Amino acid sequence: MRESAIEKNVTDFAKRKGWLSFKWVSTSQRGVPDRLFFKGGEVKMVEFKAPGKHPTLYQQAIHQRLLDAGFEVAVVDDVEKGRALFC
């Protein structure tokens, strides 16, 4: 399954569960997570990958910076794993 198909499936599921979803595109900072999800004062950041793929070293560095600031980034390469974030 392609990364885009996993992202669409998980995002559609999250929206049905009442989460707001925004694609995170930053022209000045590459490596940011793919999507931000918001609900009930909670923020989830998700990096989508094709099955078996992993974040690049640069993405890992950005994820670590976010973790250091108190935010986790979920790396999702499987629809069921992604859906579990929003149950």
N, C-alpha and C positions, 0 to 999 in steps of 0.2 A: 504494500500500500504506500502511496506517495505521502510525503509530509503534508502537502496541501489538503489531501483527503482526510487525514487524521485531524488536522486543525479545524476543518469545516465541520466534521462530525462532532468533535468535542465542543466546539463553540456553539453549534446549534443545540446540543444537549444542555449546556450551561444556560443558554438563553431561555430554554423551556423551564429551567429551574429558577428563573427570575434574576439571573446575573446579568449585569450590564457588561458588554465586551467591546473593547477598542483595540484595533491593530496599533501596535507601537512602532511607528516609523520615525526615526530620528535622522535628520539630514546632517547634523553636526556630530553625532556619536554613533558609530557602528557598533554592532555586537549586543545591542539591547535585546531583551526577550521579545518574542513575537507578539504576545497579547497580554493585555491587562484585563482583569475581571474584577467587578465591584459588586458587593451586596452587603447590606447591613453593617456598614462601617468596616468591612473587611476587603482587602486587596489581595488578589492572587496574580502572580506573574508567571507566565508559562512560555517556555521555549519548546517549540515543536520540532521533532526530528523524524526522519524516515526510520522504519524499524531497524534496530541495531546500530544506528548512527549516534554520534556523541557531539556535544558542543565543541567548537574549535577552541584552541588555547585562548584566543582573544575573547571569545564569548565566556569562557570559564573565568577569565580575569574580571570581566564586567559583572558576572554573577557573584563573584567573591566580593566585589565592591558593594553590591547591593546587599549581600548577606552581612557585611561589616556595618552597613547602615541600618540593619534590623529587618531586612526583607528577604524572604526566601524566594527562589526561582525554581519552579518545578520543571523538570525536563521530561517531556512526554514523547514516546515513540510508539505508543500503542493506544488504540481507542479506549479500551476498558480501563487502562491506567489513568487516562485523562478524565474519563467520566467519573471515576472514583473521587476525584478532587472536588466534585460538585454535588455529592450525595449527602 
